[in-house]
Amino acid sequence: PIKLVWTQSRASNEEFHTTLLMTVMFNATNTPASSRHFKRSRWGPILLRRVLAAVLVAAALAVTSIFPGRHERRHTVWVVQAFPTSLSHSPVRSRRHFSLFSTTTDTDKDIADDHVKNERGMRIAIVGSGAVGSYYGARLWEAYRDSNTQVMFHMRNEHYDHCTKYGIDVKSYDGDMSIPPEELLAFQSTEDMADYVKEKSDSNEEGEGIDWVVCALKSTSLDAVPKLIEPLTSCDTRVLMIMNGLIEDDLVKMMREQHESKGLDGIGCKAIYGGMALICSNRLSPGKIDHSYGGKLAVGVAFSSDANSGDKWVEEDKKAILDLFDPATSKVPFVYESNLRRGRWWKNVWNLPFSGISVAMGGITVDRIVNDPSLRSLAYKVIDETLKVANADLMSRNSPPEDMLGEETAEEMMTLSDGMGPYKTSTMLDLHARKPMEVKYLFRKAVDQADALGVEVPHLETLVCQIEAYQRHYGLF
């Protein structure tokens, strides 16, 4: 049996034309002696294999010309596979690979190993399937739907009950989409999710765990994160934290302490990333996500097990996160942030004034802030103070001058807010619903950092004091 399998490879035109794109892989084992095609247990003489390979490559190249790559930065590659007529053994384990014009080389094996890995696809776990987690999880599911990659969702309570019956529906200014219930992988606990992966994996194979954990919980749950994601992580797992506030120092410390309590070194995963999502996304009801406006998702590295003590990350960490979101970039504008601390402060330049004023005013929408002269002026003052403490903090951490946040950031955030309309910030929704508010990491940490650096932030401090008063008054911890 012969099978054509298409995959895609990112390359420039020159690289595309100068790289061997067609790889012919033949299985030379497990063909029984009684095969009606061949009387021997191998696929006939080498010359016959070469001729057959040439014919198959010509056919594959013809198909390639008919079906070009689906993305301007990618080129379609057709891989010709000849599988054994006997299925008594796993084709992945028993397959041998031959280059077209020479005997098997290390390059051939590398290509074959990459293809086997692509056959399995990635396993992506979404932990915290609220407004933000469900949106990004749905976009990743949409991008990888036609591949072997699995996107799994950790859900609870009525959200789980609804989604397992009706799926997830996303209404988005960037295009509506939905995940039908029969295609949704939803779990009520991370332990259940881990058990599912183990059941579907070959325990004798390495790297068969979860590749990515995307955690989009509120920072009020940060203390619970290490234990929550522990069943999903291994030394090969990468963790992306899409959360508000200055969380990374505490998170890395907590994960390290949990791992060391078991007599182990490290933090229990390959790398930890921090994500700053500048989007307007609300969960209207169980399974119903409203994505009304959005900017970029900026991601940086908080910890890398491969980095030296003086570095935060290595190139492989950057490549891994870029590869994860590359298929989804048409719907998810993505930016790699080389300095995560800078990225956190960049997001704070929006969060502190607009979420802060929204809550301090008892819970008002963004349009009322930008359209009221006094509140708009106050927002600018809080932005200026945030920029001052942000740059002081970056300087204290020996960040280079080019990493400093400029005055243009203020106009960037104000322009973004002008286009949001009556957006309800997550802290405003928490206040109205009398749910725990993100005060410690989103607001108080910034003021504490300003105090430690000797930066005066009177307007910001007043807002935070008002927010903390609401939190104490209603018990929103």
WOPELIN-V305571 format. One record per residue. RES is the residue in one letter. SS is DSSP state (A for helix, B for strand, O for the rest). Layout:
BEGIN
RES	SS
RES	SS
END
This chain:
BEGIN
P	O
I	B
K	B
L	B
V	B
W	B
T	B
Q	B
S	B
R	B
A	O
S	O
N	A
E	A
E	A
F	A
H	A
T	A
T	O
L	O
L	O
M	O
T	O
V	B
M	B
F	B
N	O
A	O
T	O
N	O
T	O
P	O
A	O
S	O
S	O
R	O
H	O
F	O
K	O
R	O
S	O
R	O
W	O
G	O
P	O
I	A
L	A
L	A
R	A
R	A
V	A
L	A
A	A
A	A
V	A
L	A
V	A
A	A
A	A
A	A
L	A
A	A
V	A
T	A
S	A
I	A
F	O
P	O
G	O
R	O
H	O
E	O
R	O
R	B
H	B
T	B
V	B
W	B
V	B
V	B
Q	B
A	B
F	O
P	O
T	O
S	O
L	O
S	O
H	O
S	O
P	A
V	A
R	A
S	A
R	O
R	O
H	O
F	O
S	O
L	O
F	O
S	O
T	O
T	O
T	O
D	A
T	A
D	A
K	A
D	A
I	A
A	A
D	A
D	A
H	A
V	A
K	A
N	A
E	A
R	A
G	O
M	O
R	B
I	B
A	B
I	B
V	B
G	O
S	O
G	O
A	A
V	A
G	A
S	A
Y	A
Y	A
G	A
A	A
R	A
L	A
W	A
E	A
A	A
Y	A
R	O
D	O
S	O
N	O
T	O
Q	B
V	B
M	B
F	B
H	B
M	O
R	O
N	A
E	A
H	A
Y	A
D	A
H	A
C	A
T	A
K	A
Y	A
G	O
I	B
D	B
V	B
K	B
S	B
Y	O
D	O
G	O
D	O
M	B
S	B
I	B
P	O
P	A
E	A
E	A
L	O
L	B
A	B
F	B
Q	O
S	O
T	A
E	A
D	A
M	A
A	A
D	A
Y	A
V	A
K	A
E	A
K	A
S	O
D	O
S	O
N	O
E	O
E	O
G	O
E	O
G	O
I	O
D	O
W	B
V	B
V	B
C	B
A	O
L	O
K	O
S	A
T	A
S	A
L	A
D	A
A	A
V	A
P	A
K	A
L	A
I	A
E	A
P	O
L	O
T	O
S	O
C	O
D	O
T	O
R	B
V	B
L	B
M	B
I	B
M	O
N	O
G	O
L	O
I	O
E	A
D	A
D	A
L	A
V	A
K	A
M	A
M	A
R	A
E	A
Q	A
H	A
E	A
S	O
K	O
G	O
L	O
D	O
G	O
I	O
G	O
C	O
K	O
A	B
I	B
Y	B
G	B
G	B
M	B
A	B
L	B
I	B
C	B
S	B
N	B
R	B
L	B
S	B
P	O
G	O
K	B
I	B
D	B
H	B
S	B
Y	B
G	B
G	B
K	B
L	B
A	B
V	B
G	B
V	B
A	B
F	B
S	B
S	O
D	O
A	O
N	O
S	O
G	O
D	O
K	O
W	O
V	O
E	A
E	A
D	A
K	A
K	A
A	A
I	A
L	A
D	A
L	A
F	A
D	A
P	O
A	O
T	O
S	O
K	O
V	O
P	O
F	B
V	B
Y	B
E	O
S	O
N	O
L	A
R	A
R	A
G	A
R	A
W	A
W	A
K	A
N	A
V	A
W	A
N	A
L	A
P	A
F	A
S	A
G	A
I	A
S	A
V	A
A	A
M	O
G	O
G	O
I	O
T	O
V	A
D	A
R	A
I	A
V	A
N	A
D	O
P	A
S	A
L	A
R	A
S	A
L	A
A	A
Y	A
K	A
V	A
I	A
D	A
E	A
T	A
L	A
K	A
V	A
A	A
N	A
A	A
D	A
L	A
M	A
S	A
R	O
N	O
S	O
P	O
P	A
E	A
D	A
M	O
L	O
G	O
E	O
E	A
T	A
A	A
E	A
E	A
M	A
M	A
T	A
L	A
S	A
D	A
G	O
M	O
G	O
P	O
Y	O
K	O
T	O
S	A
T	A
M	A
L	A
D	A
L	A
H	A
A	A
R	O
K	O
P	O
M	O
E	O
V	O
K	A
Y	A
L	A
F	A
R	A
K	A
A	A
V	A
D	A
Q	A
A	A
D	A
A	A
L	A
G	O
V	O
E	O
V	O
P	A
H	A
L	A
E	A
T	A
L	A
V	A
C	A
Q	A
I	A
E	A
A	A
Y	A
Q	A
R	A
H	A
Y	A
G	O
L	O
F	O
END
